[in-house]
Amino acid sequence: MNCDERINEILNKCMSEKGIEFWNGLKANIPSVWERPASSSGKYHLNEDGHVHSINEHTLEMLHAATKLIRMFGVSEKTEESDIILLSVLLHDSLKYGKEPHNKPHTDNKHDQLIGDVVKNNRQFFMQFYSEQQINILEESVRYHSGRWSTDLKGTGKEFNSRNFTFQTLTLHILDMLSTNNCLRTPTNGTGVLNG
């Protein structure tokens, strides 16, 4: 089973029908960067054999872990609350190579700000599916998914901690850091092929 199939399997199990419909509409309008390296420098997102994960592989790892954690917060599968968490994972690196990624050799170090601005600027469309509070959570999560290194945090004097940010934002950042540092695993069948 490849990454796309495994991601779709996770979404079908854990997202509401509305969430899947929303994601499919969004994905059609996002630059196709899923097979590009999650680290253009090759310093991060390395597995044991030195392979740099693709954005798709990185996203899959985070989705897999997120679905195991959401119960910890009292969030049930196939609810709007689980949709927002999973959408934040799906979107967080979707503009990693910028809005116009055509053959850009390097990742955009302001990709957190770019995707946060997309959510903010398309708020009215997003609110056809989710509440204003849920969209606020989604925007905050993707905008600050880089934690203390987030573009929009610099110069604000605001600390990245549990007093200033939602649990969804903190969770996304933690999952991102764990995946970046090869601390998450997605089950395989021993040959590197993802389990179904």
C-alpha positions in Angstrom: 0.0 0.0 0.0 1.5 3.4 -1.0 1.4 6.6 1.0 -1.6 8.0 -0.8 -3.6 4.9 -0.2 -2.6 4.7 3.4 -3.4 8.4 4.0 -6.8 7.9 2.4 -7.4 4.8 4.6 -6.7 6.9 7.7 -8.9 9.7 6.6 -11.8 7.4 5.7 -11.5 5.8 9.2 -11.1 9.0 11.2 -12.5 12.0 9.3 -16.2 12.8 8.9 -17.6 12.6 5.4 -17.8 16.4 5.4 -14.1 16.6 6.3 -13.1 14.2 3.5 -15.1 16.2 1.0 -13.5 19.4 2.3 -10.0 18.0 2.1 -10.5 16.6 -1.4 -11.6 20.1 -2.6 -8.6 21.8 -0.9 -6.1 19.2 -2.2 -7.2 19.9 -5.7 -6.1 23.5 -5.2 -2.8 22.9 -3.5 0.5 22.7 -5.5 1.5 19.0 -5.9 4.6 18.9 -3.6 3.7 15.6 -1.9 6.6 13.6 -3.4 9.2 16.3 -2.9 11.7 16.0 0.0 10.4 17.2 3.4 14.0 18.6 3.8 15.6 20.2 0.7 19.0 20.4 2.6 18.9 16.7 3.5 19.7 17.6 7.2 16.2 16.7 8.5 13.5 14.1 8.0 16.1 11.3 7.7 15.4 7.7 8.5 18.0 5.1 9.6 19.4 4.5 6.1 19.7 8.2 5.3 16.6 8.4 3.1 14.9 11.9 3.3 11.2 11.5 3.7 8.9 13.0 1.2 6.3 15.4 2.4 3.8 12.6 1.8 5.7 10.2 4.0 6.2 12.9 6.7 2.4 13.6 6.6 1.5 10.0 6.8 3.7 9.5 9.9 2.1 12.4 11.6 -1.5 11.4 10.6 -0.9 7.8 11.9 0.4 9.2 15.3 -2.4 11.8 15.5 -5.1 9.2 15.2 -3.6 7.4 18.1 -3.4 10.5 20.3 -6.8 12.2 19.7 -8.6 10.0 22.2 -6.2 11.4 24.9 -7.9 14.7 24.4 -11.4 13.3 24.5 -11.8 13.7 20.7 -13.7 11.0 18.9 -13.1 9.9 15.3 -15.4 11.2 12.5 -16.2 14.4 14.3 -15.5 18.0 13.4 -12.9 18.2 16.2 -11.0 15.2 14.7 -11.3 16.8 11.2 -9.6 20.0 12.4 -6.7 18.1 13.9 -6.2 15.9 10.8 -6.6 18.9 8.5 -3.9 20.7 10.3 -1.6 17.8 9.7 -2.5 17.6 6.1 -2.1 21.3 5.5 0.9 22.2 7.6 3.6 21.5 5.0 1.4 21.8 1.9 3.1 25.1 0.9 6.6 24.0 2.0 8.0 24.9 -1.4 5.9 28.1 -1.5 2.7 29.0 -3.3 4.3 28.6 -6.7 6.7 25.7 -6.2 7.6 25.1 -9.8 11.1 23.6 -9.7 12.1 25.6 -6.6 15.1 23.8 -5.2 14.7 24.7 -1.6 11.8 24.8 0.9 10.3 28.1 1.9 11.2 28.9 5.5 8.0 31.0 5.8 5.7 28.1 4.7 4.1 28.2 8.2 3.0 31.8 7.6 2.0 31.1 4.0 -0.5 28.3 5.0 -1.7 30.3 8.0 -2.5 33.2 5.6 -4.3 30.9 3.2 -6.6 29.8 6.0 -7.1 33.4 7.1 -7.7 34.8 3.6 -10.2 32.0 2.8 -12.0 32.1 6.1 -15.5 32.6 4.6 -15.1 29.5 2.4 -13.8 27.4 5.3 -16.7 28.5 7.5 -19.1 26.9 5.1 -17.8 23.6 6.6 -16.7 24.5 10.1 -17.3 27.0 12.8 -15.4 30.2 13.3 -13.7 28.9 16.4 -12.7 25.7 14.6 -11.2 27.7 11.7 -9.3 29.9 14.3 -7.9 26.7 15.7 -6.9 25.4 12.3 -5.3 28.7 11.4 -3.3 28.9 14.7 -2.2 25.3 14.3 -0.7 25.6 10.8 0.6 29.1 11.4 2.5 28.1 14.5 3.4 24.5 13.7 7.1 25.3 13.8 6.8 26.1 17.5 9.3 28.7 18.8 10.7 28.9 15.3 7.4 30.0 13.7 7.7 32.9 11.4 4.9 34.9 12.9 6.1 34.3 16.5 9.4 36.1 16.0 9.4 39.6 17.4 6.0 39.3 19.2 7.5 38.5 22.6 4.9 35.7 22.8 6.3 32.4 24.2 5.3 29.1 22.6 3.7 27.3 25.5 0.5 25.8 26.7 -0.7 29.1 28.1 -0.6 30.9 24.8 -1.6 28.2 22.3 -4.3 25.5 21.9 -3.6 21.8 22.5 -4.2 21.3 18.8 -1.3 23.7 18.0 1.0 22.1 20.5 0.1 18.6 19.3 0.8 19.5 15.7 4.2 21.0 16.6 5.2 18.0 18.7 4.2 15.5 16.0 6.1 17.6 13.4 9.2 17.6 15.6 9.0 13.9 16.4 8.7 13.1 12.7 11.4 15.5 11.7 13.8 13.8 14.1 12.7 10.2 13.0 10.9 9.5 16.3 7.7 8.3 14.7 7.0 5.1 12.9 4.3 4.1 10.5 3.8 0.3 10.4 5.3 -1.6 7.5 5.3 -5.2 6.6 9.0 -5.6 7.0 9.9 -4.7 3.4 9.3 -1.0 3.7 5.8 -1.4 2.3 3.2 0.2 4.5 0.7 -2.1 6.1 -2.9 -1.9 5.3 
